[in-house]
Amino acid sequence: MALSVSIAMATYNGSKFIAEQLGSLANQTIPPSEVIICDDLSTDDTLQTVAKLRESLPFVVHVHVNQERLGHAANFMKAVSLCTSDVICTCDQDDIWFPTKIERALTVLEDPDVMLVHHNAIVVRDGAELGNLHLQPFPARTERLKWSPWWNAYGFTLSFRRSITRFSHLWLQTIDAHLDEKRMINPRVECHDHWLSFISSVVGAIVYIHEPLAFYRQHGSNAAGWGGKITLLRKVGHMLERRGTIYAHCHRAAAIRTKLLTDASSIATSDIEREQLIEAADHYANLAELYNLRAECHLGSSIFHRASSFFKLVAMAGYRYTGWWTFHPKGLVKDLVLGVVWGKVMRRFGRTPAGSDPTCSAV
């Protein structure tokens, strides 16, 4: 039996681009069953543009206008909650989908073990191509619990099974693992694409299509934009941040995920899924303990305190080449030098944190 598809689109002042995006949805080789548009109180002609086009589109369009501004992530989560098909694709208002995007995703989702599919894209600005979205591609397939805890697939590339939305009520318990002290935006809940990537990764596999399947438009008003190439200067700047603060924040995020996964196990639909969620909770509990020690390697009040935490982390195999989530031997050197030895200096002179810990991964 063929899988049905809903598209969840969050809109806000998108009149300049939304007609072209809706046109690209109409040109899909496999059209969606419905498009759910949640508008976050646009002040331009977004809704009027949709009203003019909806009758000519080869799918049903349902428009919901929020009674108050929800913000980018919550607006997407609302749109997702209103979808009724087997598969949901999240859709920005300002991109352009290639005709085979839905078809390619559905082909992958024929495998019942796959929960989520994402893909590469071509980044464009003013009609000029800037390059591929992912300069360092994801693995083609990442099995359950092998997804790095702080990875996320870009929201506009996601196609996932609607079955995972039964956990969406737990989303508000999360905190964003990306700490940005410059903007003072934390604590806040995870963005929708972080949440959907995370919850998919603990109950099934995630597949990445390296082929670009959309144009990702950059125009200065994006809710989230493309970071561009990771230069050596950016890498050095990242390393010289006050990493202890970031690791302490990752500890809190992992501890919260532990709790919500335990809560999720109570609404599992099968014994197998319940076991999967409990196993995932155990892994996140261990990760929270590792991050607590790693934070203390940098934030400990004395070099003896920092060294004690460091050796405990070594004893817990926190710097392995292989195994569940690990900081790798490179992390060992960073924590020893920038934490244990220079921790007091880094706390005083280190750069303001603006990120998370993308180096933590399951290998």
PLY file of the C-alpha trace (Angstrom):
ply
format ascii 1.0
element vertex 363
property float x
property float y
property float z
element edge 362
property int vertex1
property int vertex2
end_header
0.00 0.00 0.00
1.42 3.37 -1.03
2.29 5.84 1.69
0.33 9.09 1.75
2.15 12.40 2.20
1.32 15.63 4.02
3.36 18.80 3.68
3.63 20.99 6.78
4.43 24.59 5.84
4.98 27.37 8.37
4.51 30.86 6.92
5.27 34.38 8.04
5.57 37.30 5.63
6.48 35.03 2.74
4.50 36.64 -0.09
7.61 37.35 -2.13
8.51 33.67 -2.51
5.56 31.47 -1.60
4.01 31.30 -5.08
7.21 29.82 -6.52
7.43 27.33 -3.68
3.81 26.21 -4.10
4.49 25.83 -7.81
7.38 23.48 -7.06
5.10 21.41 -4.82
2.58 21.19 -7.64
5.30 19.85 -9.96
6.17 16.86 -7.77
6.23 13.52 -9.57
4.28 12.17 -6.59
2.01 14.93 -5.30
1.11 15.25 -1.62
-2.34 14.39 -0.33
-2.54 17.70 1.49
-0.62 20.84 2.33
-1.11 22.23 5.83
-0.20 25.93 6.07
0.08 27.53 9.50
0.50 31.28 9.25
2.07 33.14 12.15
0.10 36.38 11.68
1.74 37.62 8.49
1.48 41.34 7.85
2.10 41.11 4.09
0.12 39.42 1.29
1.08 35.82 2.14
-2.47 34.67 2.83
-3.91 36.53 -0.16
-1.33 34.89 -2.44
-2.22 31.45 -1.10
-5.95 32.16 -1.53
-5.42 33.09 -5.21
-3.44 29.92 -5.94
-5.09 27.22 -3.84
-7.89 26.36 -6.28
-5.42 25.76 -9.10
-3.17 23.42 -7.10
-3.44 19.62 -7.54
-3.76 18.97 -3.80
-5.87 20.11 -0.89
-4.58 23.19 0.96
-5.67 23.78 4.56
-4.79 27.22 5.96
-4.68 27.86 9.71
-3.99 31.35 11.08
-2.56 31.50 14.57
-4.38 33.62 17.14
-1.01 34.82 18.46
2.57 34.68 17.24
4.06 31.27 18.00
7.53 31.71 16.54
9.31 29.62 13.93
9.66 26.27 15.72
6.28 26.22 17.46
4.54 27.20 14.23
6.14 24.23 12.47
5.22 21.88 15.32
1.61 23.07 15.07
1.57 22.46 11.30
3.02 18.98 11.85
0.36 18.21 14.47
-2.41 18.95 11.94
-1.11 16.59 9.26
-3.04 13.35 8.65
-0.91 11.35 6.18
1.54 8.49 6.77
4.55 10.67 5.96
5.11 14.34 6.75
7.48 16.67 4.88
8.32 19.98 6.55
8.47 22.82 4.06
9.81 26.37 4.21
7.88 29.10 2.41
10.83 30.41 0.42
12.65 27.42 -1.12
12.14 25.52 -4.36
11.73 21.74 -4.36
13.06 19.59 -7.17
10.31 17.49 -8.83
11.49 14.11 -7.45
11.92 15.18 -3.81
8.83 13.43 -2.45
9.31 10.41 -4.69
12.89 9.89 -3.52
11.88 10.16 0.13
9.03 7.67 -0.25
11.35 5.16 -1.93
13.60 5.22 1.13
10.67 5.04 3.55
9.55 1.76 2.02
11.98 0.32 4.57
9.93 0.19 7.81
13.05 0.63 9.94
13.68 4.12 8.52
12.01 6.87 10.51
13.39 9.97 8.81
14.95 10.96 5.47
16.87 14.15 4.73
18.87 15.33 1.77
21.39 17.74 0.35
20.38 21.01 -1.32
21.86 23.77 -3.45
22.21 27.07 -1.62
21.24 30.08 -3.75
21.16 33.83 -3.31
19.72 36.21 -5.92
19.70 33.39 -8.46
23.40 32.54 -7.96
24.42 29.12 -6.66
26.67 29.35 -3.59
27.36 25.63 -3.17
25.93 22.54 -1.54
24.17 22.78 1.79
26.26 20.00 3.31
29.95 20.44 2.64
30.72 17.41 4.82
27.94 14.92 4.00
26.17 12.83 6.59
26.52 9.03 6.49
24.17 7.49 3.92
22.39 5.60 6.69
22.64 6.03 10.43
21.20 3.22 12.51
19.20 3.70 15.68
21.18 5.45 18.45
24.17 5.99 16.16
23.12 9.55 15.34
25.30 12.10 17.10
23.23 13.53 19.99
23.52 17.16 18.83
23.24 16.63 15.08
20.18 17.84 13.27
18.97 17.65 9.71
17.77 20.94 8.20
14.02 21.26 8.62
13.20 21.91 4.97
14.88 18.62 3.99
12.90 16.38 6.36
10.47 13.61 5.48
9.45 11.43 8.43
6.80 9.02 9.63
3.81 10.63 11.30
3.97 7.91 13.97
6.78 9.78 15.76
4.49 12.78 16.38
2.78 10.91 19.23
5.79 12.00 21.31
5.42 15.68 20.38
3.84 16.63 23.72
7.26 16.00 25.27
8.93 18.56 23.00
8.28 21.43 25.38
10.37 19.67 28.06
13.54 19.99 25.99
16.16 22.70 25.96
18.18 23.69 22.92
21.65 22.13 23.18
23.05 25.11 21.26
24.08 27.73 23.81
24.40 31.25 22.44
25.36 33.66 25.20
25.85 36.45 22.64
22.15 36.51 21.87
20.95 35.26 25.25
18.47 32.96 23.53
18.80 30.06 25.94
17.23 28.33 27.65
14.59 27.62 25.05
13.06 24.46 23.64
14.80 22.70 20.79
14.03 23.81 17.27
11.60 21.51 15.48
14.27 19.99 13.24
16.49 19.14 16.22
13.55 17.52 17.99
12.38 15.50 14.97
15.94 14.33 14.25
16.46 13.32 17.88
13.21 11.42 18.39
13.59 9.64 15.02
17.11 8.55 15.92
16.06 6.71 19.08
13.34 4.59 17.47
14.75 3.92 14.00
17.28 4.66 11.28
17.91 7.99 9.55
18.82 8.05 5.85
20.64 10.84 4.03
20.32 11.42 0.26
23.52 13.08 -0.94
21.87 14.30 -4.15
20.47 17.86 -3.87
16.68 17.82 -3.97
15.90 21.51 -3.40
17.17 25.04 -3.80
17.77 26.56 -0.36
17.21 30.26 -0.81
19.20 32.83 1.20
17.76 36.34 1.27
18.53 38.01 4.58
15.17 37.25 6.20
15.64 33.52 6.74
14.50 32.18 10.11
17.69 30.10 9.99
20.39 30.44 7.37
23.35 28.63 5.91
26.57 28.85 7.89
28.85 28.50 4.87
32.25 26.89 4.83
33.94 25.93 8.09
37.22 27.79 7.85
40.32 27.26 9.96
39.61 30.58 11.69
36.14 29.39 12.66
37.57 26.13 14.01
40.12 27.97 16.14
37.50 30.42 17.38
35.24 27.51 18.30
38.03 25.81 20.26
38.85 28.99 22.20
35.30 29.47 23.47
34.58 28.91 27.14
33.97 25.25 26.48
33.18 24.39 30.09
30.02 26.48 29.88
28.94 24.64 26.73
29.66 21.22 28.25
27.64 22.12 31.35
24.76 23.09 29.07
25.07 19.80 27.14
24.93 18.00 30.49
21.59 19.67 31.26
20.24 18.92 27.78
21.24 15.24 28.01
19.72 14.90 31.49
16.43 16.36 30.23
16.41 13.95 27.29
16.94 11.09 29.75
13.79 12.06 31.61
11.62 12.60 28.55
12.71 9.28 27.01
11.74 7.56 30.26
8.37 9.32 30.03
8.06 8.34 26.36
8.52 4.66 27.22
5.19 4.75 29.05
3.32 5.45 25.80
5.26 3.05 23.59
3.10 1.09 21.16
4.97 -2.20 21.59
7.34 -3.99 23.95
10.13 -3.58 21.42
9.65 0.19 21.21
9.45 0.43 25.00
12.79 -1.38 25.27
14.29 0.92 22.64
13.23 4.04 24.54
14.50 2.71 27.86
17.82 1.80 26.22
18.05 5.29 24.73
17.31 6.83 28.15
20.18 4.80 29.63
22.55 6.05 26.94
21.56 9.67 27.50
21.94 9.23 31.26
25.49 8.02 30.68
26.10 10.93 28.28
24.86 13.39 30.90
27.37 11.98 33.40
30.19 12.24 30.85
29.33 15.86 30.11
29.14 16.69 33.80
32.70 15.43 34.25
33.84 17.18 31.07
32.40 20.47 32.29
34.25 20.04 35.59
37.52 19.50 33.64
37.13 23.15 32.61
35.12 24.72 35.43
36.64 23.07 38.49
37.83 25.56 41.11
41.36 24.15 41.31
43.72 22.26 39.06
43.36 19.25 41.39
39.58 19.34 41.02
39.85 19.63 37.24
42.46 16.83 37.06
40.30 14.54 39.20
37.33 15.02 36.85
39.58 14.45 33.84
40.90 11.12 35.12
37.37 9.99 36.01
36.36 10.77 32.44
39.30 8.77 31.12
38.34 5.85 33.38
34.78 5.97 31.99
36.22 5.60 28.46
35.01 9.03 27.43
37.74 9.44 24.81
37.46 6.22 22.84
37.88 5.85 19.10
34.87 3.55 19.00
31.74 2.84 20.99
28.74 4.84 22.11
28.93 8.62 22.22
32.54 9.58 22.79
34.70 12.70 22.78
37.57 10.98 20.93
41.31 11.23 21.70
41.40 14.75 20.22
38.96 15.77 22.91
41.30 14.32 25.51
44.08 16.67 24.42
41.73 19.68 24.36
40.36 18.94 27.83
43.80 18.32 29.29
45.34 21.51 27.88
42.42 23.96 27.71
40.62 22.56 30.73
42.85 21.00 33.34
45.93 23.18 32.71
44.44 26.43 31.38
40.92 26.18 32.77
41.18 29.25 35.00
42.62 31.32 32.13
39.97 30.15 29.65
37.15 30.99 32.06
38.43 34.54 32.25
39.64 35.20 28.72
37.86 32.59 26.59
35.46 33.64 23.86
31.75 33.90 24.55
30.10 30.54 23.76
27.92 30.34 20.66
27.34 26.70 19.80
27.23 23.17 21.12
29.54 20.16 20.83
29.34 18.78 17.29
32.42 16.56 17.86
30.52 14.18 20.16
29.42 11.20 18.08
28.68 7.50 18.08
31.26 5.56 16.06
0 1
1 2
2 3
3 4
4 5
5 6
6 7
7 8
8 9
9 10
10 11
11 12
12 13
13 14
14 15
15 16
16 17
17 18
18 19
19 20
20 21
21 22
22 23
23 24
24 25
25 26
26 27
27 28
28 29
29 30
30 31
31 32
32 33
33 34
34 35
35 36
36 37
37 38
38 39
39 40
40 41
41 42
42 43
43 44
44 45
45 46
46 47
47 48
48 49
49 50
50 51
51 52
52 53
53 54
54 55
55 56
56 57
57 58
58 59
59 60
60 61
61 62
62 63
63 64
64 65
65 66
66 67
67 68
68 69
69 70
70 71
71 72
72 73
73 74
74 75
75 76
76 77
77 78
78 79
79 80
80 81
81 82
82 83
83 84
84 85
85 86
86 87
87 88
88 89
89 90
90 91
91 92
92 93
93 94
94 95
95 96
96 97
97 98
98 99
99 100
100 101
101 102
102 103
103 104
104 105
105 106
106 107
107 108
108 109
109 110
110 111
111 112
112 113
113 114
114 115
115 116
116 117
117 118
118 119
119 120
120 121
121 122
122 123
123 124
124 125
125 126
126 127
127 128
128 129
129 130
130 131
131 132
132 133
133 134
134 135
135 136
136 137
137 138
138 139
139 140
140 141
141 142
142 143
143 144
144 145
145 146
146 147
147 148
148 149
149 150
150 151
151 152
152 153
153 154
154 155
155 156
156 157
157 158
158 159
159 160
160 161
161 162
162 163
163 164
164 165
165 166
166 167
167 168
168 169
169 170
170 171
171 172
172 173
173 174
174 175
175 176
176 177
177 178
178 179
179 180
180 181
181 182
182 183
183 184
184 185
185 186
186 187
187 188
188 189
189 190
190 191
191 192
192 193
193 194
194 195
195 196
196 197
197 198
198 199
199 200
200 201
201 202
202 203
203 204
204 205
205 206
206 207
207 208
208 209
209 210
210 211
211 212
212 213
213 214
214 215
215 216
216 217
217 218
218 219
219 220
220 221
221 222
222 223
223 224
224 225
225 226
226 227
227 228
228 229
229 230
230 231
231 232
232 233
233 234
234 235
235 236
236 237
237 238
238 239
239 240
240 241
241 242
242 243
243 244
244 245
245 246
246 247
247 248
248 249
249 250
250 251
251 252
252 253
253 254
254 255
255 256
256 257
257 258
258 259
259 260
260 261
261 262
262 263
263 264
264 265
265 266
266 267
267 268
268 269
269 270
270 271
271 272
272 273
273 274
274 275
275 276
276 277
277 278
278 279
279 280
280 281
281 282
282 283
283 284
284 285
285 286
286 287
287 288
288 289
289 290
290 291
291 292
292 293
293 294
294 295
295 296
296 297
297 298
298 299
299 300
300 301
301 302
302 303
303 304
304 305
305 306
306 307
307 308
308 309
309 310
310 311
311 312
312 313
313 314
314 315
315 316
316 317
317 318
318 319
319 320
320 321
321 322
322 323
323 324
324 325
325 326
326 327
327 328
328 329
329 330
330 331
331 332
332 333
333 334
334 335
335 336
336 337
337 338
338 339
339 340
340 341
341 342
342 343
343 344
344 345
345 346
346 347
347 348
348 349
349 350
350 351
351 352
352 353
353 354
354 355
355 356
356 357
357 358
358 359
359 360
360 361
361 362
